[in-house]
Amino acid sequence: MGLVLLGLALLAGVLAQPGGRYQIGTPLTEQEVQRWNIRPSILPDGRGLPPGQGTVDEGERVYNAQCLGCHGANGQGGVFNRLVGEPFPVTKDVDSVDFVIGNYWQYPTTLFDYIRRAMPLQAPGTLSDNEVYALVAYLLYQNGVIDGSEPMNAQTLPKVQMPARAILELDPTTQKRFPWLRLP
C-alpha cells in the first residue's frame, strides 16, 4: 500500500507544474469557451435568444450548404430524419418516423437552441446566430408554420405558434400528457 501511495505522489509531482497546474492538454481560448458556453439556455418565451435575424431565402441557402446532405432536399429526408412534413396532429396512430418539426416540436425557440448547439453534425456550434435564425425561418416555412413574410429574430421567433403545442396539454381522462406517446 505504501508503494502505491509513493508512486501516486511521484506521478502527481511529475505532472504538476509550479502553481498546481497539470502539464497536460492546452488552455482554451476565450473563443473556444464561448463556442461551447451553453448559458444562457433559450427558454420558450424567448429569454436567452441572441441578437441577429434571418429570412426564409437566407435559410434556404444555409440549408442547401449545411443540411441537405443529411436531411435531403427541402428537409424531406435523407440519411437522417425528415424535418418537413404535414403539420397534422400527433396521435397514437402516427408512427414516430413521421414526427417532424411542424407536427412534433412544441416551441420554435427550442428548435433554434437545438440547431445552434448541435448542428451541423460534422461541425456543431459553428453556425452564426444569423444563420441559425435563417435556418429556423426556412424550416418553419417549409413546414407551413409561418408564411415567411418577416425575418426571424429574438422578437418574432417566440411569437410563432407551433401546431404541436397541444401535445403539452393534459389528457382530460388520465391527467397525463398523452400517455400513449412513445418517443422514437
C-alpha positions in Angstrom: 0.0 0.0 0.0 2.9 2.3 0.8 4.5 1.8 -2.5 1.2 2.6 -4.3 0.9 5.9 -2.4 4.6 6.7 -3.1 4.0 6.0 -6.8 1.0 8.2 -6.9 2.8 11.0 -5.1 5.7 10.8 -7.6 3.3 10.8 -10.5 1.5 13.8 -9.2 4.8 15.6 -8.7 5.9 14.9 -12.3 2.6 16.1 -13.7 2.2 19.2 -11.5 3.7 22.5 -12.5 4.5 25.3 -10.2 1.2 26.8 -9.2 -0.5 23.5 -9.1 -1.3 23.2 -12.8 -1.0 19.9 -14.7 1.2 19.7 -17.8 -1.5 18.0 -20.0 -3.7 19.5 -22.6 -3.8 23.1 -23.8 -5.6 26.1 -22.4 -8.9 27.0 -24.0 -9.1 30.3 -25.9 -11.9 32.7 -25.0 -13.4 31.9 -28.4 -13.5 28.2 -27.6 -15.1 28.8 -24.3 -17.8 31.0 -25.8 -18.5 28.4 -28.6 -19.3 25.8 -26.0 -20.9 28.0 -23.4 -24.4 26.8 -23.1 -25.6 29.5 -20.8 -28.0 31.1 -21.0 -30.3 28.4 -22.2 -33.0 29.6 -24.6 -36.5 29.5 -22.9 -39.8 29.1 -24.7 -40.7 32.8 -24.1 -37.5 33.9 -25.9 -35.3 34.7 -23.0 -31.8 33.9 -23.9 -32.2 34.4 -27.7 -29.2 36.3 -29.1 -29.3 39.3 -31.3 -29.5 38.7 -35.1 -32.0 37.7 -37.7 -32.6 35.7 -40.8 -35.0 35.2 -43.6 -36.5 32.2 -45.4 -34.4 32.9 -48.5 -31.2 33.1 -46.5 -32.2 30.0 -44.6 -32.7 28.0 -47.9 -29.1 28.9 -48.8 -27.8 27.8 -45.4 -29.9 24.6 -45.6 -28.5 23.7 -49.0 -25.0 24.3 -47.9 -25.1 22.7 -44.4 -28.1 20.4 -44.1 -29.0 18.9 -47.4 -26.5 16.0 -47.2 -28.1 14.6 -44.0 -31.8 15.7 -44.3 -32.4 15.6 -48.0 -33.8 18.1 -50.4 -36.2 20.5 -48.7 -36.0 18.6 -45.5 -37.9 15.6 -46.9 -35.4 13.0 -45.5 -32.0 11.7 -46.2 -29.5 9.7 -44.2 -31.0 11.3 -41.1 -34.5 12.3 -40.0 -37.0 14.0 -42.2 -37.6 17.6 -41.0 -40.5 18.7 -43.1 -44.0 17.2 -43.3 -47.6 17.8 -42.8 -48.5 19.6 -39.6 -51.1 17.0 -38.7 -51.6 16.4 -35.0 -49.5 13.6 -33.5 -51.8 10.8 -32.2 -51.3 7.3 -31.1 -51.7 6.1 -34.7 -48.8 8.2 -36.0 -45.5 6.4 -36.5 -42.6 8.1 -34.8 -40.8 8.3 -38.2 -43.5 10.8 -39.2 -42.6 13.2 -36.4 -41.3 16.4 -38.0 -40.8 20.0 -36.9 -44.3 21.1 -37.9 -46.1 18.3 -36.1 -43.9 17.5 -33.1 -41.8 20.4 -31.9 -43.8 22.4 -29.3 -41.6 25.6 -29.2 -39.8 27.4 -32.0 -37.2 28.6 -29.6 -36.2 25.0 -28.8 -35.6 24.5 -32.5 -33.3 27.5 -32.5 -31.4 26.3 -29.4 -31.0 22.7 -30.7 -29.7 23.8 -34.1 -27.3 26.3 -32.6 -25.8 23.8 -30.2 -25.9 20.5 -32.2 -25.8 21.3 -36.0 -24.4 20.7 -38.5 -23.4 17.2 -37.4 -19.9 17.4 -38.7 -19.2 20.8 -37.0 -21.7 21.5 -34.2 -21.9 25.0 -32.9 -20.3 26.6 -36.0 -23.3 28.4 -37.5 -23.6 32.1 -36.7 -26.7 33.3 -34.9 -27.9 34.9 -38.2 -27.5 31.6 -40.0 -29.5 29.8 -37.2 -32.3 32.3 -37.4 -32.4 32.0 -41.2 -32.4 28.2 -40.9 -35.2 28.2 -38.4 -37.2 30.6 -40.6 -36.7 28.3 -43.6 -37.7 25.1 -41.7 -40.8 26.7 -40.2 -41.8 28.0 -43.6 -41.3 24.6 -45.2 -43.5 23.0 -42.5 -46.2 25.5 -43.2 -45.9 27.0 -39.7 -45.1 30.6 -40.9 -45.7 32.5 -44.1 -42.2 33.7 -44.3 -43.1 37.4 -44.7 -41.0 38.7 -41.9 -37.5 37.8 -40.7 -36.9 35.6 -37.7 -35.3 37.3 -34.7 -35.5 37.4 -30.9 -38.8 39.3 -31.1 -40.6 37.3 -33.8 -39.5 33.8 -33.0 -41.1 33.4 -29.6 -44.4 34.6 -31.1 -44.6 31.7 -33.6 -47.4 29.3 -32.6 -46.4 25.7 -33.2 -49.1 23.2 -34.2 -47.7 20.6 -31.8 -48.3 22.8 -28.8 -51.3 20.7 -27.9 -49.1 17.8 -27.1 -48.2 19.6 -23.9 -51.8 19.8 -22.8 -53.0 17.2 -20.2 -55.2 14.4 -21.4 -58.6 15.1 -19.7 -59.2 11.5 -18.7 -55.7 10.4 -17.4 -54.4 13.9 -16.5 -51.2 13.0 -18.3 -49.6 14.4 -21.4 -50.7 11.9 -24.0 -49.7 8.7 -22.1 -49.7 6.7 -25.3 -46.9 8.8 -26.9 -43.7 6.9 -27.1 -40.7 8.9 -28.3 -38.5 7.5 -31.0 
